[in-house]
Amino acid sequence: MDHAAAGPPEARSLPGCYRHPDRETGIRCTRCERSICTDCMVNASVGFHCPDCASGRTGGGPAPAASRPRTLAGGTIAADPRLLTKVLIGVNLALFLVQLSVGDRFTQQFEMLGRAYITFPGPVEGVAEGQWYRLLTAMFLHGSSMHILFNMLSLWWLGGPLEGALGRARYLALYFCSGLAGSALTYLIAEPNQPSLGASGAIFGLFGATAALVRRLNADMRPVVILLAINLVFTFTWADIAWEAHVGGLVAGAAIGFAMLHAPRERRTLVQYGTCALVLVVVVGLTLLRTAQLT
């Protein structure tokens, strides 16, 4: 009886549509976060928009610059919400063609390597020898056609929606911070003479941020969880996979994605980029720690 009696007040607790106050709704515009009913919501690449945001009208209230339509994370709306994803795919493909053309000499110069002889006799090389650029360049190299095909398909599938939801600057910050976190964890844990390469750290960062996006939209989490679980099974069961890069990228991407999409509006930029800065501090700290161990 008590449970049944509590039902009606909960049912009436939903806010009303900003254009039709008598219509209760749990849907919000992903740009301005005003409540909208099913008659007012406009389908968008990410979630739904209210009629004002969809048409670009700002109306009264804040100054036009302040009320300009923004992405879900507060970024600038771009004409092509997949542009950076296309550029990243293009860069990866171009460098893979260079790998095929030049051969191992090119790959060995830029792949992730802690500290080892590439050729003997020859100099000791790796991140521990001051080649910190390997933490970054390894993110754009691949070991085979299947390797790059799988990663680029994942980048296209995950990157487009995230770029549209975050905006270009935040999307790039997520991608590079996740990739660097994967490289740093690989450097810390893997054997120093074990080379690794691939965009997988950044891709797993996109997985983590996608989970945060689905949560933000109150959508069904099961497809993302199932797909992530399958990828993690492959990560820990297939040979020659740098699981450290996957785990490092996933953790960093989930943290950054949550900060990007759930930060309070009044401190949004500070929280978003502050989280990215914190991840980079951790990356530098892990790199310095491992370098001290190896030298």
N, C-alpha and C positions, 0 to 999 in steps of 0.2 A: 504494500500500500504506500509506504514512504517513497519507494522508488518511482511508482507511477505518479504520485503527486508532484514529484520534482520534475517530471517530464515537460509540461507546458512552458514553465519559465525558461528552461534551456532552449526550447524550440523558438521562443520569441527573443532570444538574446542576439541573434544575428543582426548586423547593421542593415540599414535600408540603402537602396541604390541612390546615388547622389542626384540622379535626375528623376527618379521615381521613389521617393522616400517610403511609400507604403509597401514597396516590394522588398522583402527580406532576401539577402543574398550573402553567400560566402565567397564570392568571386571578387577579386580586386584587379585593378589596372596595374600591369607590371611596370608602368612608367611612373605614374603619379600616386599609385596605391589607393585611389579612391574606390569605394565599393560600387560595383556595376551589376545590373541584372542581366539575364540572358538576352533580353531585347537590345540592350545597349552595348554588350561586349562585341569587340571586333577581333577576329582571329589575327594573330601575329606570328612571326617566326618563333617567338618565345612567349607562351602564355596568351593573354588577351589584353587589349587596349580599350580605354574608354573612347567615346566618339571624339572628344576634344583632342586627346593625344594622337589618335589615328589621323585626324585631319590637320594636325599641326596648330590648331587654335590654342591660344594661351589664355584668353579671356581676361578677367580682372584679377586683382590680387597682386602677386609678386611681379617684379619687373620682367619683361619679356626674356631677357637672358637667363634669369633664374628659373623660369618656368618652361624653358625650351625642352622639348621631348628628349628624354635620356634613356639609356639602356637600363636593364634591371639592376645593374650594379652602379649606375650613375655615370657611365661613359657616354661619349658622343655617338649619336646615331650615324652610321655610315651608309652611303649609297649602296655599297657592296659589302654585306656583312660577312662575307667569306674571303675577302681579299687577302688578308695575312695568312690564312690557311692555305690558299693557293700559292702564295709566295714561298711559304715554308716547304710545301711539297715540291715546288720547282727547285729550290736550293738543294734539297736532299737528292732529287733525281739528277741534277746537274753534277753534284759531287760524286754520285755513284758512277756516272759516265766517266768522270776523271779517274776514279779508281780502276775501272775496267781498262781505260786507255793507258795509264801510267803503270799500273800494277802494284805489287806489294810495297815497293819503295815509297809510294805516296801514302798508302794506308798506314804503314808502320811509323811514319813520321808524325801522324796526327791522331792515332787511336789512343784510347785510354791505357796507360801503362804506369805502374807504380815506380819501379826501379829495376832495370835489368839491362843486359847486353842485347841489343838487337842483332848485331853481328859481332863475331869474335874472331880475331881481336878487333876491338873497337871501343869507343867510349861508352860508359854507362849512361843510359838515358831514362827518362821518365819524369813524372811530376816531382818526385823527390829531388831531382837534379835541376829544378827550376823551370821545368817545362809545364807550367801551370795551364798553358793554353790547351793542353790535352783534355782537361776537364770540360771544356766547351766544344772543341772540334770533334771529339768522339761522338757527340750528339748528332752529327750530320753525316756519319759514315755507316756503311752497312756491309755485312759479310757475304751476302748472296742475293740473288734476284727474289727468292721467296721471302727473305728477311725484309727487304725494303718494300716489297709488295704488301705484306701484312701490315707493316708499320704505317705506310701511307694510306691504306684503306682505313685503318683505325683513326689516323689523323683527320681524314676527311669526314668520317662519320661523327667523331667526337668534337673536332675543332670548330666546325661551322656553327652549331648551336651555341657553343661557349663563346665564340667571338661575337656573335650577335647579342648574347646576354651580358657580356662584360664590357664590350667596347675594345678597340684595338690596343690601347696602351696597357690596360689591365690584362688582356689576353696574352700579350707578349711577355709581361712580367710573370704570369703564371707559367707559361711554357718554359722560359729560360730558367726560372728559379727551380722548377721541378726537375728539369734535366740536370742542372748543376748539383742538386741534392742527390740525385741518383749517382752521378759521377763521384761525388765526395764519399758516399757510403761504400761504393765499390773500392775506391782508393783505400779507405780505412780497413775494410774487412778482407778483401780478396788478396791472394798471394801477389807480391809485388811484381813478379815476372809474368803474371797472367794478363794478357791484353784483352780489352773489351771495346766494343763499339756498338752504336745504334741509337736510334731516337726513342728507345723503349722507356727510358726514365721519364722523358717529357710526356710520352703517350700515357703512361700510368698516372702521371700528374693530372692529365686531362680526365682520366677515369675518376680520380678522387674528386675533382671539381664538378664533374657531371653528377655525381651522387649528391653533392651540395646543391646543385641547381635543381635536381628533381625534388629534393626535400623542400627547397624554397618555393617551388610551384605546387607543392602538396600533390604531386603526381605519384603514380605507382612506382615504387622503388624496386620491385621484384626483377624486371628485366635487366636493370643495371647491376644488381647484386648477382644475378645468375651469370651474366657475361663476365663480370669481374672475377667471380669464383672460378669459372672455366679458365680464364687467363692465368690465375694464380696457380691452378693445378699444373698447367703447362710450364709455368715458371719454375716450379720445384720438382718436376718429373723429367723434363727434357734435358738432355745433355747439352753442354756448351752454351748455357744461358746464364748471364750475369744477374742472378736473382737480387743481388744487392742494389743494382740500378733500379729494378722494378719496385722494390720495397721503398727505397729512398724517395723516388719520384712520387709514388702513391701517397706516402705520408705528407710530403710537402704540398702536393697538389690538393689533398683533402683539406689541409689547414688553410691554405691560401684561398681555395674556393669558398670555404665556409666564411672566412673573413670578408671576401669580396661581396658575397651575396646576403650575408646576415648582419653586416655592420650597421649600427644605428645611424640614421641619416645625418644627424647633426655632427657626427665625427667619422663619417664614412671614409673620406679620403685618407685621414690619419690612420685609421685601423687597417685599411686595405694595404696601403704601401708600407705601413709600419710592420705588418706581418711579413711582407716580402723582404723587407730589410732584415727582420729577425731570422728568416730562413737563410739569407745570404751570410749573416754573421755565423750561424751554425756551420754553413759550408766552409767558410774560412777557418773556423775553429777546428773542424775535423781534419781539414787539409794540413794545417800547421801541426796538429797532434801527430798525424801519421808521418809527416816529413821528419819530425823530431825522432820518431821511432826508427826510421830507416837510415838516418844519416848520423 
